[in-house]
Amino acid sequence: MSDGEGQFYSVQVGDSTFTVLNRYQQLRAIGSGAQGIVCSALDTVLGIPVAVKKLCRPFQNQTHAKRAYRELVLLKCVNHKNIIRLINVFTPQKSLEEFQDLYLVMELMDASLCQVIHMDLDHERMSYLLYQILCGIRHLHSAGIIHRDLKPSNIVVKSDCTLKILDFGLARTACTNFMMTPYVVTRYYRAPEVILGMKYKENVDIWSVGCIMGEMVKCSVIFQGTDHIDQWNKVIEVLGTPSMEFMNRLMETVRNYVMNKPQYPGVNFAELFPDWAFPSDSEHDRLKTGQARDLLSKMLVIDPERRISVEEALNHPYIHVWYDPGEADAPPPQICDKQLEEREHSIQQWKELIYEEVIDWEERNKNGVTKEESGKSAGTRSRSWSDSQSSSANDISSMSTEQTLASDADTSSAETLTGPLQET
């Protein structure tokens, strides 16, 4: 199948063979992980650089198939300037019976946040990057979508400081009557309620944003556990043992384990994030430092019932300076499949559903028309890395980086959970 050209060619990319439409030329590997292999390419029809993601073994098992379906459906529905844009979907196979390979074509950005997060960021850039992350997840949450896997490698940026969130293979629609289970995610950014096997809601993503912000400030991962249990230990050593109100919401076996751990008072946030870790060249910087530390103290809260929401974070003084209703309050995406999470199918049934989505995409994009980004042009709100008033060298072009849309290239720190406080 194709979107009009009908011609494919094959090229070897590392250990994988990419069979792509002729319109995509100059393929070059830029990332790989458990969910797929990503190449940069030139789209000769649109005349722009793109990222082509080949999903790895999408029909190997039901879990892989459901993730592939989830990512495709959500990418087709979501349309926000801070969410990666889906440009094309195709398979080289000509029938459902032959269908094995799925390719997603998306925007190509300059770098992942991994390549920026340890730079000497001033308050202006840090708050603007965080604002864009929050706008993106606010858009997802408005449709009941929880990303669940926010981490620096799943966030991409351009040299003008514009930012987009990607990788929806683990995103899920929130459902109050659905018991949420542990999942694959990078442990460093994992919320306490997930570590402990509790039900979780939208602000599970806020914990991850807090971890990312803390890493921006300290230039290092703030909760770096060696395994799942140690991750919990690192959290309570820094933030302190949670209240009995929180403990009473845990499963009995988990509560017994947690209560038998040493009791920690927690570290004061002024010690955890001292003044010297922030820009302090002016009185304005010192004011922003207090605001930044306050925001961190509201996001990095063990008890999700006491943790700040995305709406509250967007209205926080450190972030609100960038507030634009068209970005922060954009109309929610229309999720066509409301029962996505309750669906349980055989591999063949998932394959049929995905194939139908590919056919639907082709029918709606026969002439190469792609959905446009909503909201104001990023160019009017962008910030260059090199136009700072500070003396720090923040120009991405001076870094030795690869263009990237690699959504899970840091899989060395990812793991599969089988239950609360268990390692596989």
PyMOL commands that set and color helices and strands:
alter all, ss='L'
color gray80, all
select helices_A, chain A and resi 62-77+113-115+123-142+152-154+187-189+192-195+204-218+228-239+244-247+252-259+269-272+275-277+283-299+310-314+317-320+325-328+347-364+378-380+396-398+411-413
alter helices_A, ss='H'
color red, helices_A
select strands_A, chain A and resi 8-13+16-21+24-32+36-43+48-55+86-90+103-107+111-112+145-146+155-157+163-165+172-173+185-186+414-415
alter strands_A, ss='S'
color yellow, strands_A
deselect
rebuild
show_as cartoon
